[in-house]
Amino acid sequence: MSATHFPLSSEEIFRAALDHSSDSVVIVDCNFKILYFNPTFLKDVLRHRQRTPRLGMTILELFGPSDFEISQPYYKRAFNGETCQLSYTQPVGDDFFYFEVNFCPLKRGDLIYGVSIMTKDVTPSHKLQLSLSEEKRKLDIISEHIGDVIWMTNAEKDKLLFISKAYEKVFGLSVESHMSNPKQFMEVIHKDDLPRVQEAIFQQPHGNFSEIYRIITPQKELKWIHDRAFPVRDNNDQLISIVGIASDITQSKRQEELIQDQQAKIFSTAKFSALGEMAGGIAHEINNPLAVIHSKADQLRRRSERGDLTPEAMQSGLKMIEQTCQRIVKIIKGLRAFSRNAEKDPFENVSLQNVINDTLELCRERFRSGGVEVCAPSDLTHTIECRPTQIQQVLLNLFNNAYDAVATKSENWIEISVADQGPNIQIRVTDSGRGIPADIVQKMMQPFFTTKEIGIGTGLGLSISRGIIEDHQGQLYFDSAAPNTSFVIELPKRQAK
């Protein structure tokens, strides 16, 4: 419905715009009589007031004294030439509706002949704002009590939108100072980690930011931080903000270091246990060359005293002494290399033949004195990328286990074979035994499981060996299908980068 007592100054197009506006529009004269209202006003009044407006009716008659009393000051201000706004809540049943009302004076020249009242139903946006406020209140409560630092920046990362109070506890800096300087946290990052973090920050908009770094707080505390960031995008996939979580992982890092220290000690125990099993053989390996050196030196001395030591005999004797010394040096060098902690050694390309030979040097005398025949390849040309000392430890453990299994048998032999499998190398250690019972196979890779007598072995050898091979991206397993007892190592020739 649209009508007036006298012509309005607006054009037909303006009237059409009012008639089709989603906002409620009503125009009153100086006596508060209705001159015009649009369809939206009619619909809203019928919905909320259950009264029918008509032209010439006063606002007082339509809305009643109480509502008129609330709005009357705004009408007066509008009739005095001022544009003003009123916000109010309208209860309807158990619900509430929220409105914004704009009062605008209507003039012809200097004469104010009426007031345009435009009412906008802001219920959806207001309820959304209330909901967001409630969610923010809940978030504030959570962030107050959570140990992780929750933060949010704008898409350009030049403005910090939010950071939780945990920042003060974790980083030792105030929230207020960080809000004014979004890059403040960079000032406490450890200098060795800072370049890496600065480079990684550029990946935050892409969702690829997950960095562990150290900080030194103003209180001189060293802490480990795990910082993650996630991009937030709108419906058009446009980046609108970046949200992050920074966790203090100092305690878990210390526990991790403690576990690594304990693991290193266990590795060392297992390694020296293996050496202990060969101690007698190694001593014999060194004593024999020493006896040769002593005998040859005594022979040269006596011939020199008799005066029948020729230059040729001298050269021959000295050469034998030199070769024998090199044999001792090789054994001691192998022991020293085997005894050191190789856990953090870099991977290197080494001759597989040398790795096998160096390991056999440590146990050859034990096998010889125990009457165990060893068959090993001697012409391998393969190279593998590995930590050679760790592979030696695995081989030595398998050699010792094989020796213990067959030393007292009438048929006692050990065979080491190598097969080229393209990108992989297979090393097989087989002995003359006839396999292992199924119930033992299921448990033998478990830490501290052993079938040896008390005081012999630690039960760690196979467990640690499997861990070493898996760290080399390979596998260690028992071949239950083989006719004899056979353990298989499969290793990649080159480590995946």
C-alpha positions as CSV (number, residue, x, y, z in Angstrom):
1,M,0.0,0.0,0.0
2,S,1.3,3.4,-0.8
3,A,-0.5,6.8,-0.4
4,T,0.1,10.4,0.7
5,H,-2.1,13.4,1.9
6,F,-0.1,15.7,-0.3
7,P,2.5,15.1,-3.0
8,L,6.0,14.0,-1.8
9,S,9.1,15.5,-3.3
10,S,10.6,12.1,-4.3
11,E,10.5,10.9,-7.8
12,E,8.6,7.8,-8.9
13,I,11.8,5.8,-9.0
14,F,12.4,6.8,-5.4
15,R,8.9,5.7,-4.5
16,A,9.5,2.4,-6.3
17,A,12.7,1.9,-4.3
18,L,10.9,2.4,-1.1
19,D,8.1,0.1,-2.0
20,H,10.5,-2.7,-2.8
21,S,12.9,-2.0,0.1
22,S,13.6,-4.9,2.5
23,D,13.7,-2.3,5.3
24,S,10.5,-1.0,6.9
25,V,9.8,2.6,5.9
26,V,7.1,4.9,7.3
27,I,6.7,8.7,6.9
28,V,4.9,10.8,9.5
29,D,4.0,14.5,9.6
30,C,4.5,17.0,12.4
31,N,1.5,15.6,14.2
32,F,2.9,12.1,14.1
33,K,0.2,11.0,11.5
34,I,1.2,8.4,9.0
35,L,1.7,9.8,5.5
36,Y,3.3,6.7,3.9
37,F,4.4,3.2,4.7
38,N,5.8,0.5,2.4
39,P,4.9,-3.2,2.2
40,T,7.7,-4.2,4.5
41,F,6.4,-1.9,7.3
42,L,3.0,-3.4,6.9
43,K,4.3,-7.0,7.1
44,D,6.5,-6.2,10.2
45,V,3.6,-4.5,12.0
46,L,1.3,-7.3,11.4
47,R,3.9,-9.8,12.5
48,H,5.1,-8.1,15.6
49,R,2.2,-5.9,16.6
50,Q,-0.8,-7.7,15.3
51,R,-2.3,-4.3,14.3
52,T,-3.1,-3.0,10.9
53,P,-1.6,0.4,10.1
54,R,-3.5,2.9,7.9
55,L,-2.9,6.4,6.5
56,G,-3.8,9.2,8.9
57,M,-3.3,7.0,12.0
58,T,-0.9,8.4,14.5
59,I,2.2,6.5,15.7
60,L,0.7,6.7,19.2
61,E,-2.4,4.9,18.1
62,L,-0.4,2.2,16.2
63,F,2.3,1.4,18.8
64,G,0.8,2.5,22.1
65,P,1.9,4.9,24.8
66,S,4.9,2.9,26.1
67,D,6.7,2.5,22.7
68,F,5.8,6.0,21.6
69,E,7.3,7.4,24.8
70,I,10.6,5.6,24.0
71,S,10.7,6.9,20.4
72,Q,9.3,10.4,21.0
73,P,12.7,12.1,21.8
74,Y,14.1,10.8,18.5
75,Y,11.1,12.2,16.6
76,K,11.7,15.6,18.3
77,R,15.3,15.5,17.4
78,A,14.4,14.7,13.8
79,F,11.9,17.6,13.7
80,N,14.7,19.8,14.9
81,G,16.7,18.8,11.8
82,E,18.9,16.1,13.3
83,T,19.3,12.6,11.9
84,C,19.5,10.1,14.7
85,Q,19.3,6.3,15.4
86,L,17.5,4.1,17.9
87,S,18.3,0.5,18.6
88,Y,15.7,-1.6,20.4
89,T,14.6,-5.2,21.2
90,Q,11.1,-6.5,20.6
91,P,10.0,-9.6,22.6
92,V,7.7,-11.9,20.7
93,G,6.6,-14.9,22.6
94,D,9.8,-16.7,23.9
95,D,11.9,-15.0,21.2
96,F,13.4,-11.6,20.7
97,F,13.8,-9.4,17.6
98,Y,16.4,-6.7,17.2
99,F,15.9,-3.5,15.2
100,E,17.8,-0.4,14.2
101,V,15.6,2.7,13.6
102,N,16.9,5.7,11.6
103,F,15.0,9.0,12.0
104,C,15.6,11.5,9.1
105,P,14.0,14.9,8.7
106,L,12.1,15.6,5.4
107,K,12.4,19.2,4.1
108,R,11.0,21.4,1.5
109,G,13.4,24.2,1.4
110,D,14.0,25.2,5.1
111,L,10.6,23.8,6.2
112,I,10.6,20.4,7.9
113,Y,7.2,18.8,7.0
114,G,7.8,15.3,8.2
115,V,10.1,12.5,9.4
116,S,11.1,9.4,7.5
117,I,11.5,6.4,9.9
118,M,13.5,3.5,8.4
119,T,13.6,0.3,10.5
120,K,16.0,-2.4,9.8
121,D,15.5,-5.9,11.2
122,V,19.0,-6.8,12.4
123,T,17.9,-9.9,14.3
124,P,20.0,-12.4,12.2
125,S,23.2,-10.4,12.4
126,H,22.6,-9.5,16.1
127,K,22.0,-13.1,17.0
128,L,25.1,-14.0,15.1
129,Q,27.1,-11.4,17.0
130,L,25.7,-12.7,20.3
131,S,26.7,-16.2,19.2
132,L,30.1,-15.1,18.3
133,S,30.5,-13.2,21.5
134,E,29.5,-16.4,23.4
135,E,31.9,-18.4,21.4
136,K,34.6,-15.9,22.0
137,R,33.8,-16.0,25.8
138,K,34.1,-19.8,25.7
139,L,37.4,-19.5,23.7
140,D,38.7,-17.0,26.2
141,I,37.9,-19.4,29.0
142,I,39.6,-22.3,27.2
143,S,42.6,-20.3,26.2
144,E,43.0,-19.1,29.8
145,H,43.3,-22.6,31.1
146,I,45.0,-24.4,28.2
147,G,48.8,-24.8,28.3
148,D,49.3,-24.3,24.5
149,V,49.6,-20.8,23.0
150,I,46.8,-20.1,20.5
151,W,47.4,-17.2,18.1
152,M,45.8,-15.7,15.0
153,T,47.1,-13.1,12.5
154,N,45.6,-11.4,9.5
155,A,46.4,-12.8,6.0
156,E,49.3,-10.3,5.6
157,K,50.8,-11.4,8.9
158,D,51.4,-7.7,9.9
159,K,48.7,-7.7,12.5
160,L,48.1,-10.0,15.5
161,L,44.4,-10.6,16.0
162,F,44.5,-12.8,19.0
163,I,46.9,-14.6,21.3
164,S,46.1,-16.6,24.5
165,K,47.4,-15.8,27.9
166,A,49.6,-19.0,27.8
167,Y,52.0,-16.9,25.7
168,E,53.2,-15.1,28.9
169,K,53.9,-18.4,30.7
170,V,55.6,-20.2,27.7
171,F,57.5,-17.3,26.1
172,G,58.0,-15.2,29.2
173,L,56.7,-12.1,27.4
174,S,53.5,-10.1,27.9
175,V,50.4,-10.4,25.6
176,E,50.2,-6.7,25.3
177,S,53.7,-6.3,24.0
178,H,53.2,-9.0,21.5
179,M,49.9,-7.6,20.2
180,S,51.7,-4.3,19.4
181,N,54.7,-6.2,17.9
182,P,53.6,-9.4,16.1
183,K,57.2,-10.5,15.4
184,Q,58.3,-10.1,19.0
185,F,58.5,-13.9,19.6
186,M,61.3,-14.0,17.0
187,E,63.5,-12.1,19.4
188,V,63.7,-15.1,21.8
189,I,64.2,-17.9,19.3
190,H,67.6,-19.6,19.6
191,K,70.1,-18.0,17.2
192,D,70.9,-21.5,15.7
193,D,67.2,-22.1,14.9
194,L,66.2,-18.6,13.8
195,P,67.2,-18.8,10.1
196,R,65.2,-22.1,9.7
197,V,62.1,-20.7,11.4
198,Q,62.3,-17.4,9.4
199,E,62.4,-19.4,6.2
200,A,59.6,-21.8,7.2
201,I,57.2,-18.9,8.2
202,F,56.7,-18.2,4.5
203,Q,54.9,-21.6,4.3
204,Q,52.3,-20.7,6.8
205,P,49.7,-19.5,4.3
206,H,50.0,-22.8,2.5
207,G,49.4,-24.9,5.6
208,N,52.9,-26.4,5.6
209,F,54.2,-24.8,8.8
210,S,55.2,-27.2,11.6
211,E,58.5,-26.3,13.3
212,I,60.3,-27.4,16.4
213,Y,62.7,-24.8,17.7
214,R,64.3,-23.6,20.9
215,I,63.7,-20.3,22.7
216,I,65.6,-18.5,25.5
217,T,63.1,-16.6,27.6
218,P,63.9,-13.2,29.2
219,Q,64.2,-15.3,32.4
220,K,67.1,-17.2,30.7
221,E,65.1,-20.5,30.5
222,L,65.8,-22.8,27.5
223,K,62.6,-24.2,26.1
224,W,61.6,-26.4,23.2
225,I,58.6,-25.2,21.2
226,H,56.5,-27.0,18.6
227,D,54.8,-24.4,16.5
228,R,52.1,-25.2,13.9
229,A,50.1,-22.9,11.6
230,F,46.9,-23.4,9.6
231,P,45.4,-21.0,6.9
232,V,41.8,-19.9,7.2
233,R,40.0,-19.3,4.0
234,D,36.5,-17.9,3.0
235,N,34.0,-19.5,0.7
236,N,35.9,-18.1,-2.3
237,D,39.1,-19.8,-1.1
238,Q,40.6,-16.4,-0.2
239,L,43.0,-16.4,2.7
240,I,41.5,-14.3,5.5
241,S,43.7,-15.3,8.5
242,I,46.3,-17.7,9.9
243,V,45.7,-19.6,13.1
244,G,48.5,-21.3,15.0
245,I,49.2,-23.4,18.1
246,A,52.6,-23.2,19.9
247,S,53.2,-26.0,22.4
248,D,55.9,-26.2,25.1
249,I,57.5,-29.6,24.5
250,T,60.5,-29.1,26.8
251,Q,59.5,-31.9,29.1
252,S,58.9,-34.4,26.4
253,K,62.2,-33.4,24.8
254,R,64.1,-34.1,28.0
255,Q,62.3,-37.4,28.3
256,E,63.2,-38.2,24.7
257,E,66.9,-37.4,25.5
258,L,66.7,-39.6,28.6
259,I,65.3,-42.5,26.5
260,Q,68.0,-42.0,23.9
261,D,70.6,-42.1,26.6
262,Q,69.2,-45.3,28.0
263,Q,69.0,-46.8,24.5
264,A,72.6,-45.9,23.9
265,K,73.6,-47.6,27.2
266,I,71.6,-50.7,26.2
267,F,73.2,-50.7,22.7
268,S,76.6,-50.5,24.4
269,T,75.8,-53.3,26.8
270,A,74.7,-55.6,24.0
271,K,77.8,-54.6,21.9
272,F,80.3,-55.3,24.7
273,S,78.4,-58.5,25.6
274,A,79.1,-59.7,22.0
275,L,82.8,-58.7,22.4
276,G,82.9,-60.5,25.7
277,E,81.8,-63.7,24.1
278,M,84.8,-63.5,21.8
279,A,87.3,-62.2,24.3
280,G,89.3,-65.4,24.5
281,G,89.5,-65.7,20.7
282,I,90.5,-62.1,20.3
283,A,93.3,-62.5,22.9
284,H,94.5,-65.6,21.1
285,E,94.4,-63.6,17.8
286,I,96.8,-61.0,19.3
287,N,99.0,-63.4,21.3
288,N,99.8,-65.6,18.3
289,P,101.2,-62.7,16.3
290,L,103.1,-61.4,19.4
291,A,104.7,-64.8,19.8
292,V,105.7,-64.7,16.1
293,I,107.2,-61.3,16.6
294,H,109.1,-62.3,19.7
295,S,110.4,-65.5,18.1
296,K,111.6,-63.7,14.9
297,A,113.2,-60.9,16.8
298,D,115.0,-63.4,19.1
299,Q,116.2,-65.3,16.0
300,L,117.6,-62.1,14.4
301,R,119.3,-61.1,17.6
302,R,121.1,-64.5,18.0
303,R,122.2,-64.6,14.3
304,S,123.5,-61.1,14.7
305,E,125.5,-62.2,17.8
306,R,127.0,-65.1,15.8
307,G,127.8,-62.8,12.9
308,D,125.9,-64.9,10.3
309,L,123.0,-62.5,9.8
310,T,123.0,-61.6,6.1
311,P,121.2,-58.5,4.7
312,E,118.7,-60.7,3.0
313,A,117.9,-62.6,6.2
314,M,117.6,-59.3,8.0
315,Q,115.1,-57.9,5.4
316,S,113.1,-61.1,5.4
317,G,112.8,-61.2,9.2
318,L,111.9,-57.5,9.4
319,K,109.3,-57.9,6.7
320,M,107.7,-60.8,8.7
321,I,107.7,-58.7,11.8
322,E,106.1,-55.8,10.0
323,Q,103.3,-57.9,8.5
324,T,102.6,-59.5,11.8
325,C,102.4,-56.1,13.4
326,Q,99.9,-55.0,10.8
327,R,97.8,-58.0,11.6
328,I,97.7,-56.9,15.3
329,V,97.0,-53.3,14.2
330,K,94.1,-54.5,12.1
331,I,92.5,-56.4,15.0
332,I,92.9,-53.5,17.4
333,K,91.6,-51.0,14.8
334,G,88.5,-53.3,14.3
335,L,87.9,-53.5,18.0
336,R,88.2,-49.7,18.5
337,A,85.8,-49.1,15.6
338,F,83.3,-51.6,16.8
339,S,83.4,-50.3,20.4
340,R,82.6,-46.7,19.6
341,N,79.1,-45.3,19.5
342,A,78.1,-45.2,15.8
343,E,74.4,-44.2,16.3
344,K,75.0,-40.6,15.0
345,D,77.6,-41.5,12.4
346,P,76.7,-40.3,8.9
347,F,75.8,-42.9,6.2
348,E,78.6,-43.6,3.8
349,N,79.2,-45.8,0.8
350,V,81.4,-48.7,1.8
351,S,82.5,-52.1,0.4
352,L,80.2,-54.9,1.6
353,Q,83.2,-57.2,1.4
354,N,85.2,-55.1,3.8
355,V,82.3,-55.0,6.3
356,I,82.0,-58.8,6.3
357,N,85.8,-59.3,6.4
358,D,86.2,-56.8,9.3
359,T,83.5,-58.5,11.3
360,L,85.0,-62.0,10.7
361,E,88.3,-60.8,11.9
362,L,86.8,-60.3,15.3
363,C,85.5,-63.8,15.6
364,R,87.5,-66.0,13.2
365,E,89.7,-67.4,16.0
366,R,86.7,-68.3,18.1
367,F,85.3,-70.2,15.2
368,R,88.6,-71.9,14.5
369,S,89.2,-72.9,18.1
370,G,85.6,-74.2,18.4
371,G,86.0,-76.3,15.2
372,V,83.2,-74.4,13.4
373,E,83.8,-74.1,9.7
374,V,83.0,-70.7,8.2
375,C,82.2,-70.2,4.5
376,A,82.1,-66.6,3.4
377,P,82.3,-64.8,0.0
378,S,85.7,-63.3,-0.9
379,D,85.1,-61.5,-4.2
380,L,82.1,-59.2,-3.6
381,T,82.1,-55.9,-5.5
382,H,78.9,-54.5,-4.0
383,T,78.9,-51.2,-2.1
384,I,76.1,-50.1,0.3
385,E,75.2,-46.8,1.9
386,C,75.2,-47.5,5.7
387,R,76.7,-47.0,9.0
388,P,79.4,-49.7,8.7
389,T,80.0,-50.1,12.4
390,Q,76.3,-50.7,13.1
391,I,76.0,-53.3,10.3
392,Q,79.1,-55.0,11.8
393,Q,77.3,-55.1,15.1
394,V,74.3,-56.9,13.5
395,L,76.5,-59.4,11.6
396,L,78.6,-60.1,14.7
397,N,75.4,-60.8,16.7
398,L,74.2,-63.2,14.0
399,F,77.6,-64.9,13.8
400,N,77.8,-65.4,17.6
401,N,74.2,-66.7,17.7
402,A,75.0,-69.2,14.9
403,Y,78.2,-70.3,16.7
404,D,76.4,-70.8,20.0
405,A,73.7,-72.9,18.2
406,V,76.1,-75.3,16.4
407,A,79.4,-75.3,18.4
408,T,78.5,-78.6,20.2
409,K,76.9,-80.3,17.2
410,S,78.7,-82.9,15.1
411,E,77.8,-81.0,12.0
412,N,78.8,-77.5,12.7
413,W,79.2,-74.9,9.9
414,I,78.2,-71.3,9.2
415,E,77.7,-69.9,5.8
416,I,77.5,-66.2,4.8
417,S,76.0,-65.6,1.4
418,V,75.1,-62.4,-0.5
419,A,72.5,-61.9,-3.3
420,D,72.0,-58.8,-5.5
421,Q,68.3,-57.9,-5.7
422,G,68.5,-54.8,-7.9
423,P,68.0,-51.8,-5.5
424,N,68.6,-54.1,-2.5
425,I,71.3,-56.4,-1.1
426,Q,70.4,-59.6,0.7
427,I,72.8,-61.0,3.3
428,R,72.0,-64.4,4.6
429,V,73.6,-66.0,7.7
430,T,72.9,-69.8,7.7
431,D,74.1,-72.4,10.1
432,S,73.9,-76.2,10.2
433,G,71.0,-76.1,12.6
434,R,67.6,-77.5,11.6
435,G,65.5,-74.4,12.3
436,I,63.9,-72.8,15.4
437,P,60.7,-73.8,17.1
438,A,57.7,-71.7,16.1
439,D,57.0,-70.5,19.7
440,I,60.5,-69.2,20.0
441,V,60.4,-67.5,16.6
442,Q,57.4,-65.5,17.7
443,K,59.3,-64.1,20.7
444,M,63.0,-64.0,19.8
445,M,62.9,-60.5,18.4
446,Q,61.5,-59.2,21.7
447,P,63.9,-57.3,24.0
448,F,65.5,-59.4,26.8
449,F,64.2,-62.7,25.4
450,T,66.9,-65.4,25.3
451,T,67.2,-69.1,25.2
452,K,70.8,-69.0,26.5
453,E,71.8,-69.9,30.0
454,I,71.8,-67.3,32.7
455,G,74.9,-65.1,32.4
456,I,75.3,-65.9,28.7
457,G,73.9,-63.2,26.5
458,T,71.6,-60.2,27.3
459,G,68.5,-61.1,25.2
460,L,69.0,-57.8,23.4
461,G,71.0,-58.8,20.4
462,L,68.2,-59.6,17.9
463,S,66.0,-56.8,19.1
464,I,68.7,-54.2,18.7
465,S,69.8,-55.7,15.4
466,R,66.3,-55.4,14.0
467,G,66.1,-51.8,15.1
468,I,69.4,-51.0,13.4
469,I,68.4,-52.6,10.2
470,E,65.0,-50.8,10.2
471,D,66.8,-47.5,10.8
472,H,68.7,-48.4,7.6
473,Q,65.2,-48.8,5.8
474,G,65.7,-52.5,5.6
475,Q,64.5,-55.6,7.4
476,L,65.9,-58.5,9.4
477,Y,63.9,-61.7,9.6
478,F,64.1,-65.5,10.2
479,D,63.5,-67.6,7.0
480,S,61.3,-70.4,8.3
481,A,61.2,-71.9,4.8
482,A,64.9,-72.6,4.7
483,P,66.1,-76.2,5.3
484,N,68.7,-74.9,7.8
485,T,68.6,-72.1,10.4
486,S,68.8,-69.0,8.4
487,F,68.6,-65.3,9.2
488,V,68.2,-62.8,6.4
489,I,69.2,-59.1,6.2
490,E,67.8,-57.0,3.4
491,L,69.2,-53.6,2.9
492,P,68.8,-50.9,0.2
493,K,72.0,-50.2,-1.7
494,R,71.3,-46.5,-1.3
495,Q,69.3,-44.7,1.5
496,A,66.2,-42.9,0.4
497,K,66.7,-39.1,0.8
